Amino acid sequence: MIILALDTSAGTSIALLRDGTPIAVRDDQNTRGHAEAVGALVTEALDEADVAAEEIDLVVVGVGPGPFTGLRVGIAAGVGFAAGVGCPVVGVPSHDAVAVDALAPAEPCPISVATDARRHEVFVTEYDCLDQHGIPHETRAARTEPNTWPETCEQVVMSPNVSAAGLGRIAWLRHEAGLDQRGTDPIYVRQPDVGRAKPKQVL
C-alpha cells in the first residue's frame, strides 16, 4: 500500500509511505503560504520516490488542532488529490503524529503535545501510552492556559512542525489492525472570528 500524507496544521509536511515505511518526505516550516507550498512538495515527493499519482492507494490528512486557514488548505488539497486519482482519504489528528514518535512501545510515559491557540492559550492533547496496535492512546484534549497543564505529565512534546510520516504511519497501523479510520473534519484551535453581518439600522 502506498500512502500520501499531508499536514498543514503548523508548517507544511508531505510524506509518501510504502507499507508504513516513509520513502519520501518534504517539510516546509513556514507557517504561512501553505497553498503555495503543498502542491510543489507533493510533486517533489512523488518524483523522489518515483511514484505516479495513480499509484497512491490512500491519502491521509492531518486534521489538527490547528488554525482555520492552514488546516483548510491541507485538507482540501488531500481531498482534491484523492478525488483526482480515485482513492480514499482519511484524517488523523495532527497531535497523534507527534505522539507516535515520542512514545516508546515498551515504556508507557504520559506526554502532552501542545499547539499555540493564541490569546495566551494552548491546545493540549495528553497521551499515556501506545496501545496494542502501536497507536497513541489519548487521555485528554482541551484548550487551556499554558500554566495549568505541565504538572499533569512527565514529559512535554513541542514541535515546530507535524510529521506527515507520523500521520501515514498511524493510518497504516489502523488499516493493518482492521480499525475504522477517522473522517476529515478539522479540529480548530479556536473557531474563526467571523460571523454573519448584522443588518444596518437606518436612523
C-alpha positions as CSV (number, residue, x, y, z in Angstrom):
1,M,0.0,0.0,0.0
2,I,1.3,3.4,-1.0
3,I,0.1,6.3,1.2
4,L,0.3,10.0,0.6
5,A,0.2,12.0,3.9
6,L,-0.2,15.8,4.2
7,D,-0.3,18.1,7.2
8,T,-0.7,21.9,7.3
9,S,-1.6,22.4,10.9
10,A,1.7,24.2,11.5
11,G,4.1,24.3,8.6
12,T,3.6,22.1,5.6
13,S,4.7,18.4,5.8
14,I,4.3,15.8,3.0
15,A,5.3,12.1,3.1
16,L,5.0,9.1,0.9
17,L,4.9,5.7,2.6
18,R,5.1,2.2,1.3
19,D,3.6,-0.3,3.7
20,G,4.0,2.1,6.6
21,T,7.6,3.0,5.8
22,P,8.5,6.5,4.6
23,I,10.0,6.6,1.1
24,A,10.0,10.4,0.6
25,V,9.5,13.3,3.0
26,R,9.3,17.0,2.4
27,D,8.9,19.7,5.0
28,D,8.5,23.5,5.0
29,Q,8.4,25.1,8.4
30,N,6.9,28.3,7.1
31,T,3.5,28.7,8.9
32,R,2.2,30.9,6.0
33,G,2.0,30.1,2.3
34,H,0.6,26.6,2.7
35,A,-1.3,26.9,-0.6
36,E,1.8,27.7,-2.5
37,A,3.9,25.0,-0.8
38,V,1.7,22.0,-0.7
39,G,1.5,21.3,-4.4
40,A,5.2,21.7,-5.0
41,L,6.1,19.5,-2.1
42,V,3.8,16.7,-3.2
43,T,5.3,16.8,-6.7
44,E,8.8,16.7,-5.3
45,A,8.0,13.7,-3.0
46,L,6.4,11.8,-5.9
47,D,9.4,12.5,-8.1
48,E,11.9,11.4,-5.4
49,A,10.0,8.2,-4.7
50,D,9.5,7.5,-8.4
51,V,5.8,7.1,-7.7
52,A,3.0,8.1,-10.1
53,A,-0.1,9.8,-8.7
54,E,-2.3,7.0,-9.9
55,E,-0.3,4.5,-7.7
56,I,-1.5,6.2,-4.5
57,D,-3.8,3.8,-2.6
58,L,-4.7,6.1,0.3
59,V,-4.5,9.8,1.1
60,V,-4.1,10.9,4.8
61,V,-4.6,14.4,6.0
62,G,-3.8,16.0,9.3
63,V,-7.0,17.3,10.9
64,G,-5.4,19.5,13.6
65,P,-5.7,21.0,16.0
66,G,-4.5,24.0,14.0
67,P,-5.6,27.4,12.7
68,F,-8.6,27.7,10.4
69,T,-6.9,28.7,7.2
70,G,-3.9,26.4,7.4
71,L,-6.0,23.3,8.1
72,R,-8.4,24.0,5.3
73,V,-5.6,24.2,2.8
74,G,-4.2,20.8,3.7
75,I,-7.5,19.0,4.0
76,A,-8.8,20.5,0.7
77,A,-5.6,19.5,-1.1
78,G,-5.8,16.0,0.2
79,V,-9.4,15.6,-0.6
80,G,-8.9,17.0,-4.1
81,F,-5.9,14.8,-4.8
82,A,-7.8,11.7,-3.6
83,A,-10.8,12.6,-5.8
84,G,-8.4,13.0,-8.8
85,V,-6.8,9.6,-8.5
86,G,-9.9,7.8,-7.2
87,C,-8.6,6.7,-3.9
88,P,-10.0,7.1,-0.3
89,V,-9.0,9.9,2.0
90,V,-8.9,9.7,5.8
91,G,-7.9,12.0,8.7
92,V,-5.5,11.6,11.6
93,P,-5.3,14.2,14.5
94,S,-2.0,16.1,14.0
95,H,-1.0,15.7,17.6
96,D,-1.2,11.9,17.2
97,A,1.7,12.2,14.7
98,V,3.9,13.9,17.2
99,A,3.0,11.5,20.0
100,V,3.6,8.3,17.9
101,D,7.3,9.4,17.5
102,A,7.7,10.4,21.2
103,L,6.1,7.4,22.9
104,A,8.1,4.2,23.3
105,P,6.2,1.0,22.9
106,A,7.7,-0.7,26.0
107,E,7.9,2.3,28.2
108,P,4.5,3.9,28.9
109,C,5.1,7.6,29.9
110,P,2.5,10.3,29.9
111,I,3.2,13.1,27.4
112,S,1.4,16.3,26.3
113,V,1.5,17.7,22.8
114,A,0.7,21.5,22.6
115,T,-0.3,23.8,19.9
116,D,-0.4,27.6,20.2
117,A,-4.1,28.6,20.3
118,R,-3.2,32.3,20.6
119,R,-4.8,34.7,23.0
120,H,-2.4,33.3,25.7
121,E,-3.8,29.8,25.4
122,V,-2.6,26.5,24.1
123,F,-4.5,23.4,22.7
124,V,-3.1,20.4,24.6
125,T,-3.6,16.7,23.9
126,E,-2.4,14.2,26.6
127,Y,-1.4,10.6,25.9
128,D,-0.3,7.9,28.3
129,C,1.0,5.1,26.1
130,L,0.9,3.4,22.7
131,D,-2.0,0.8,22.5
132,Q,-1.6,-2.8,21.4
133,H,-1.5,-1.6,17.8
134,G,1.2,1.0,18.3
135,I,-1.3,3.9,18.1
136,P,-1.1,6.7,20.7
137,H,-3.8,6.5,23.4
138,E,-5.3,9.9,24.1
139,T,-6.5,10.7,27.6
140,R,-7.4,14.3,27.4
141,A,-7.7,17.2,24.8
142,A,-8.5,20.8,25.7
143,R,-7.7,24.4,25.1
144,T,-6.3,25.9,28.2
145,E,-3.8,28.4,29.7
146,P,-0.2,27.4,29.5
147,N,0.4,27.3,33.2
148,T,-2.4,24.9,34.0
149,W,-1.2,21.7,32.4
150,P,2.5,20.8,32.5
151,E,2.3,19.4,36.1
152,T,0.0,16.6,34.9
153,C,2.6,14.8,32.9
154,E,6.2,13.8,33.0
155,Q,7.2,14.9,29.5
156,V,6.1,17.8,27.2
157,V,6.5,17.5,23.5
158,M,6.6,20.7,21.5
159,S,7.4,20.6,17.7
160,P,7.8,23.3,15.1
161,N,6.2,21.0,12.5
162,V,4.0,18.0,12.4
163,S,5.4,14.9,10.8
164,A,3.3,13.8,7.8
165,A,5.2,10.5,8.0
166,G,3.7,10.0,11.5
167,L,0.2,10.6,10.1
168,G,0.8,8.0,7.4
169,R,2.2,5.5,9.9
170,I,-0.9,5.8,12.1
171,A,-3.2,5.3,9.2
172,W,-1.3,2.3,8.1
173,L,-1.4,0.8,11.6
174,R,-5.1,1.3,11.8
175,H,-5.5,-0.3,8.3
176,E,-3.4,-3.3,9.4
177,A,-5.4,-3.7,12.6
178,G,-8.7,-3.5,10.8
179,L,-9.8,-0.4,12.7
180,D,-12.1,2.3,11.5
181,Q,-10.4,5.3,10.0
182,R,-11.3,8.9,11.1
183,G,-13.0,11.3,8.8
184,T,-11.5,14.6,7.6
185,D,-13.5,17.0,9.9
186,P,-11.0,19.6,11.2
187,I,-10.1,20.3,14.8
188,Y,-9.6,24.1,15.1
189,V,-7.6,25.6,17.9
190,R,-10.5,28.1,18.1
191,Q,-13.4,28.9,15.9
192,P,-12.7,31.7,13.3
193,D,-13.5,35.2,14.5
194,V,-16.1,35.8,11.8
195,G,-19.8,35.8,11.8
196,R,-22.9,36.8,9.9
197,A,-23.0,40.6,9.4
198,K,-25.7,42.3,11.4
199,P,-28.2,44.3,9.3
200,K,-27.6,48.0,9.2
201,Q,-30.0,50.2,11.1
202,V,-31.4,53.3,9.4
203,L,-31.8,56.2,11.7
